[in-house]
Amino acid sequence: MLFDLAYGWRKWRGQRGIWGTLIVSLCLFCSLMGFVINLFWLLNSDRPQWVGSNQPIVTIANKDLNGNLQPTSGFEVELILGVSGVKKVATIATKRSAITFGLQELPRLTIGFYSLNAIEMLDLPAPFSLANFEAKQGIVSHQFWQQHFEPSASLQQDALYYRDSPFLIAGSAPVSMKKLGDMEIDIWLPDTFLQLGVPDMFEDNPDVFLKTQANRYGFAQLSQKQDLERLQSAYTSLKQQTPRPEGGFVDHHYQPWLIEGVELNPNGRDVLQRQAWILLLLLAGFGFIIFSGIVSAYTQQGIVRRSEMSLKIALGGDSRTLVYQLLRENLSALLLVALVSPIIGFVVLQYASSITVYEQYFSYGVNFNIWLWLLALCVSLSLFMVCALMPLKGAIKGTFSRGKQGHMTKAQQRATRFILLLQLVVITGVTVLSLSLMSEEWRKYTSIEIAEDILSFQPKVEGGLSLIMSAEQLNGQWSVAGNQLAISSKSFTQLGAQSLKYQVESGTSIEKPINGLYVSENYFGLLGIRLATPGELLENSVMINQTMASQLATDLDLSSWRAAKGLALKVSGFYYEKQVRIAGIVTVQPHFGIAQTVKPLIYLNLKDQNPLLASRIAPVFYTKGGDRVAISSHLNDWASLQSPKLSYSAGDTLVQQIVDTDVAGKLLFFTSSAMALFILALVVCTLYNKFSYAVKSEQMKWAVMLAVGGEKQTLMLSMVWVNLALTMFAITISVFISFIFDSFSQASMGVSLLQPLVWAGCVTLSLLFIIAITLWAARGVLRQNISTLLRL
């Protein structure tokens, strides 16, 4: 046993580098299988874990002009009952409010209000029940329970107060209910508590107020699974034909959005599905390179050891004994795979569980599927055992010969070249995918025009505000610590929902919702934002971005988007209306994130803020360079004079804030680049080992050719030419495959595989790569003198 193990270790002498690389890569492959396939299974479900019902369900919500999910109203949820095939509906509303807990007030908690139908239709888990609903008991999140109730058992019997109405706590919700879409819910209450917020003017008819407020997400149970597009069309048509109740809230011109299953974060799901597809393709390429490398390495060893096996059989050796011997020789490889793989799997799990993108979508975490890992491990170990028996192939039925057995036959040479061709196709595909992702990320980052030294000071608000801003601040003439400051009403990358509407005064166009940002007059100059059409942001004037200008040009049939300058607009909001004129047009800025599509945006002067809201909004300050600590200290001094509930953090660069809006893109880029580097490193080791063996197996032939006057450079170039021909053939196959799957890659991954610059870079890198590896491998053997080559 020990002899066989020692012999098995010595037989890899000179090839332990490639052997160790293959084993470690195989362990990583098994661990990634347990993560990536499990991610696909989680995303394949159309409902989260807290939904126990298996009935066909659709989510009812709205889609704004930015493509984001928005809540709808109870009126629109009940409207879908008029569509054929819908059995019943349920709603969940959300609201930010304060809760009184003993003598402590907990402000700005997110409360989820669930309807009675939601308990039955969604089959909500305990402690959600009919009895707790009728008793008007609340349910807190698991985190809220740990923070406030677990430290003191006596507090579990105390009542909490919502709008001075007491309620007891029935228990804590499961961890899987930590989030409702992308919102973290602190407390769940029956939706009967919503009646406490009905104003006196709606006292006679509270349903008009409650059912027309856009603060609910709806769920409809279907009698049977239906085509979602047909259901969406029927629902949209019914909504257009049904007038809204008089006296209620108006529609915000959002599009109705029906989503299959229970899904309140469809955009986050799309990002993860895109990542999962890319990771799966890279993992498949990684696995192919590993398995083909293992087969190639053992095939080469089998050719060398075939004479040894033939001699043992000729001397009376038993085939079963030889099988056991070969398996024992490779026992060290089997043990290494079995021991190292769970360690790498643990590292992968710890890394994945800390990734923000996964935490934001899977509130209960991304688990490592132990069964998938075991399946991949068993397949890998089986491959090792099959490959270990390759030296016996042909030796049992063949006849012993005293001749040299270390050369490859014509069939083996053709098989080796075919495997090499497949490996080149895979590495070409991986290179194209990686370069495409790299070009996409480069395009995002080059779209940022903001200077690197712009600092942003964000407010932290812990209660109600009543601010008074000076004329210097409003005019953009305020300096702090020797640095001029610009001001905006909201953070650069957090504009929120569309709170304004606009309409062209001189036209017949309808009102359209739009995002608005109030800024100081020096905002564009200090941030270095380029103006497509020059103008000054004065009082009663606005600046618009190019996207809005193009939208106006289309709506009004203007000659070009530049003609939008000078148009008179009516801008309205909550008890607010303003007649303004377009003073200029601004180049498109990444306010919605560098990964999002461009959206219309209107910039208004700070002096034109809604008087009802101006004193309650904490401004955001910007400065070009300067001492961030000193500026932050001065801002906090100013904030303390305004309100004890307002403070400012030390400034971060605005560019970093913009880059952070694409956390998923960065994760995708880094993970795919890491996988591509793993594959490249593995290919380098595999091809070097393969080319070196190809030269060694034919070294007698090369030695004779050198002896009769051949030149080493000519022989090396002949090897290069063969491999270059295979590379060009592999590139041709890769182009054909990319052409077939380009539409699929754009739909599922958001990446085009047919980019000319990417392919030019890929072809150049592939040719240089194959030339370098071939020359490196050939030089290692042919640098020896002829006499040495003839003796080996």
Rosetta blueprint (number, residue, H / E / L):
1 M L
2 L H
3 F H
4 D H
5 L H
6 A H
7 Y H
8 G H
9 W H
10 R H
11 K L
12 W L
13 R L
14 G L
15 Q L
16 R H
17 G H
18 I H
19 W H
20 G H
21 T H
22 L H
23 I H
24 V H
25 S H
26 L H
27 C H
28 L H
29 F H
30 C H
31 S H
32 L H
33 M H
34 G H
35 F H
36 V H
37 I H
38 N H
39 L H
40 F H
41 W H
42 L H
43 L H
44 N H
45 S L
46 D L
47 R L
48 P L
49 Q L
50 W L
51 V L
52 G L
53 S L
54 N L
55 Q L
56 P L
57 I E
58 V E
59 T E
60 I E
61 A E
62 N E
63 K E
64 D L
65 L L
66 N L
67 G L
68 N L
69 L E
70 Q E
71 P L
72 T E
73 S E
74 G H
75 F H
76 E H
77 V H
78 E H
79 L H
80 I H
81 L H
82 G H
83 V L
84 S L
85 G L
86 V E
87 K E
88 K E
89 V E
90 A E
91 T E
92 I E
93 A E
94 T E
95 K E
96 R E
97 S E
98 A E
99 I E
100 T E
101 F E
102 G L
103 L L
104 Q E
105 E E
106 L E
107 P E
108 R E
109 L E
110 T E
111 I E
112 G E
113 F E
114 Y E
115 S L
116 L H
117 N H
118 A H
119 I H
120 E H
121 M H
122 L L
123 D L
124 L L
125 P L
126 A L
127 P L
128 F L
129 S L
130 L H
131 A H
132 N H
133 F H
134 E H
135 A L
136 K L
137 Q L
138 G E
139 I E
140 V E
141 S L
142 H H
143 Q H
144 F H
145 W H
146 Q H
147 Q H
148 H H
149 F H
150 E L
151 P L
152 S L
153 A H
154 S H
155 L H
156 Q H
157 Q H
158 D L
159 A L
160 L E
161 Y E
162 Y E
163 R L
164 D L
165 S E
166 P E
167 F E
168 L L
169 I E
170 A E
171 G E
172 S E
173 A L
174 P L
175 V H
176 S H
177 M H
178 K L
179 K E
180 L E
181 G L
182 D L
183 M E
184 E E
185 I L
186 D L
187 I E
188 W E
189 L E
190 P E
191 D H
192 T H
193 F H
194 L H
195 Q H
196 L H
197 G H
198 V L
199 P L
200 D H
201 M H
202 F H
203 E L
204 D L
205 N L
206 P H
207 D H
208 V H
209 F H
210 L H
211 K H
212 T H
213 Q L
214 A E
215 N E
216 R E
217 Y E
218 G E
219 F E
220 A E
221 Q E
222 L E
223 S L
224 Q L
225 K L
226 Q L
227 D L
228 L H
229 E H
230 R H
231 L H
232 Q H
233 S H
234 A H
235 Y H
236 T H
237 S H
238 L H
239 K H
240 Q H
241 Q H
242 T L
243 P L
244 R L
245 P L
246 E L
247 G L
248 G L
249 F L
250 V L
251 D L
252 H L
253 H L
254 Y L
255 Q E
256 P E
257 W E
258 L E
259 I E
260 E E
261 G L
262 V L
263 E L
264 L L
265 N L
266 P H
267 N H
268 G H
269 R H
270 D H
271 V H
272 L H
273 Q H
274 R H
275 Q H
276 A H
277 W H
278 I H
279 L H
280 L H
281 L H
282 L H
283 L H
284 A H
285 G H
286 F H
287 G H
288 F H
289 I H
290 I H
291 F H
292 S H
293 G H
294 I H
295 V H
296 S H
297 A H
298 Y H
299 T H
300 Q H
301 Q H
302 G H
303 I H
304 V H
305 R H
306 R H
307 S H
308 E H
309 M H
310 S H
311 L H
312 K H
313 I H
314 A H
315 L L
316 G L
317 G L
318 D L
319 S H
320 R H
321 T H
322 L H
323 V H
324 Y H
325 Q H
326 L H
327 L H
328 R H
329 E H
330 N L
331 L H
332 S H
333 A H
334 L H
335 L H
336 L H
337 V H
338 A H
339 L H
340 V H
341 S H
342 P H
343 I H
344 I H
345 G H
346 F H
347 V H
348 V H
349 L H
350 Q H
351 Y H
352 A H
353 S H
354 S L
355 I L
356 T H
357 V H
358 Y H
359 E H
360 Q H
361 Y H
362 F L
363 S L
364 Y L
365 G L
366 V L
367 N L
368 F L
369 N L
370 I H
371 W H
372 L H
373 W H
374 L H
375 L H
376 A H
377 L H
378 C H
379 V H
380 S H
381 L H
382 S H
383 L H
384 F H
385 M H
386 V H
387 C H
388 A H
389 L L
390 M H
391 P H
392 L H
393 K L
394 G L
395 A L
396 I L
397 K L
398 G L
399 T L
400 F L
401 S L
402 R L
403 G L
404 K L
405 Q L
406 G L
407 H L
408 M L
409 T L
410 K H
411 A H
412 Q H
413 Q H
414 R H
415 A H
416 T H
417 R H
418 F H
419 I H
420 L H
421 L H
422 L H
423 Q H
424 L H
425 V H
426 V H
427 I H
428 T H
429 G H
430 V H
431 T H
432 V H
433 L H
434 S H
435 L H
436 S H
437 L H
438 M H
439 S H
440 E H
441 E H
442 W H
443 R H
444 K H
445 Y H
446 T H
447 S L
448 I L
449 E L
450 I L
451 A L
452 E L
453 D L
454 I E
455 L E
456 S E
457 F E
458 Q L
459 P E
460 K E
461 V E
462 E L
463 G L
464 G L
465 L L
466 S L
467 L L
468 I L
469 M L
470 S L
471 A H
472 E H
473 Q H
474 L H
475 N H
476 G L
477 Q L
478 W L
479 S E
480 V E
481 A L
482 G L
483 N E
484 Q E
485 L E
486 A E
487 I E
488 S E
489 S L
490 K L
491 S L
492 F L
493 T L
494 Q L
495 L L
496 G L
497 A L
498 Q L
499 S L
500 L E
501 K E
502 Y E
503 Q E
504 V E
505 E L
506 S L
507 G L
508 T L
509 S L
510 I L
511 E L
512 K E
513 P E
514 I E
515 N E
516 G E
517 L E
518 Y E
519 V E
520 S L
521 E L
522 N L
523 Y H
524 F H
525 G H
526 L H
527 L H
528 G L
529 I L
530 R L
531 L E
532 A E
533 T E
534 P L
535 G L
536 E L
537 L L
538 L L
539 E L
540 N L
541 S E
542 V E
543 M E
544 I E
545 N E
546 Q H
547 T H
548 M H
549 A H
550 S H
551 Q H
552 L H
553 A H
554 T H
555 D H
556 L H
557 D L
558 L L
559 S L
560 S L
561 W H
562 R H
563 A H
564 A H
565 K L
566 G L
567 L L
568 A E
569 L E
570 K E
571 V E
572 S E
573 G E
574 F L
575 Y L
576 Y E
577 E E
578 K E
579 Q E
580 V E
581 R E
582 I E
583 A E
584 G E
585 I E
586 V E
587 T L
588 V L
589 Q L
590 P L
591 H L
592 F L
593 G L
594 I L
595 A L
596 Q L
597 T L
598 V L
599 K L
600 P L
601 L E
602 I E
603 Y E
604 L E
605 N E
606 L H
607 K H
608 D H
609 Q L
610 N L
611 P H
612 L H
613 L H
614 A H
615 S L
616 R L
617 I L
618 A L
619 P L
620 V E
621 F E
622 Y E
623 T E
624 K E
625 G L
626 G L
627 D L
628 R H
629 V H
630 A H
631 I H
632 S H
633 S H
634 H H
635 L H
636 N H
637 D H
638 W H
639 A H
640 S H
641 L H
642 Q H
643 S L
644 P L
645 K L
646 L E
647 S E
648 Y E
649 S L
650 A L
651 G L
652 D E
653 T E
654 L H
655 V H
656 Q H
657 Q H
658 I H
659 V H
660 D H
661 T H
662 D H
663 V H
664 A H
665 G H
666 K H
667 L H
668 L H
669 F H
670 F H
671 T H
672 S H
673 S H
674 A H
675 M H
676 A H
677 L H
678 F H
679 I H
680 L H
681 A H
682 L H
683 V H
684 V H
685 C H
686 T H
687 L H
688 Y H
689 N H
690 K H
691 F H
692 S H
693 Y H
694 A H
695 V H
696 K H
697 S H
698 E L
699 Q H
700 M H
701 K H
702 W H
703 A H
704 V H
705 M H
706 L H
707 A H
708 V L
709 G L
710 G L
711 E L
712 K H
713 Q H
714 T H
715 L H
716 M H
717 L H
718 S H
719 M H
720 V H
721 W H
722 V H
723 N H
724 L H
725 A H
726 L H
727 T H
728 M H
729 F H
730 A H
731 I H
732 T H
733 I H
734 S H
735 V H
736 F H
737 I H
738 S H
739 F H
740 I H
741 F H
742 D H
743 S H
744 F H
745 S H
746 Q H
747 A H
748 S H
749 M L
750 G L
751 V L
752 S L
753 L L
754 L L
755 Q L
756 P H
757 L H
758 V H
759 W H
760 A H
761 G H
762 C H
763 V H
764 T H
765 L H
766 S H
767 L H
768 L H
769 F H
770 I H
771 I H
772 A H
773 I H
774 T H
775 L H
776 W H
777 A H
778 A H
779 R H
780 G H
781 V H
782 L H
783 R L
784 Q L
785 N L
786 I H
787 S H
788 T H
789 L H
790 L H
791 R H
792 L L
